[in-house]
Amino acid sequence: MSSCKIAVRVTPGAKEDRLLGWEGEVLRLRLRAAAVEGKANSALIKFLAASLGLRQRDVTIAQGRASRRKLVAIAGLTATQTRRRLNNSIGE
C-alpha cells in the first residue's frame, strides 16, 4: 500500500476551514476548531481526509500533536497523488 508524509502548518480558531496552499513543502491551512483538548487535531484529520477523499483512519498525525507544525502520515496515496488532490481542493 502506498503512503507518504506531509508537513502541515495549522492556524486554529479561524472563521472557516480552508486550505491556503503550499509554502515550499509545507501545506498551510486554517481550521475553525480551537487548539484545546485535541479539537484542532481531530478537525485536521477530518478535514484532510475529506479533502483527499480518504477515510479518517488513513490520516494520522505522526509528529507535532501539540504544535502548529505537524507531520501528517497519509495511507493509500503517494506524495504526488496527495499533492495533486490537495492542489485541486485549494481555493474551493
Secondary structure by P-SEA (a helix, b strand, c coil): cccbbbbbbbbccccccccccccccbbbbccccccccaaaaaaaaaaaaaaaccccccccccccccccbbbbbbccccaaaaaaaaaaaccc
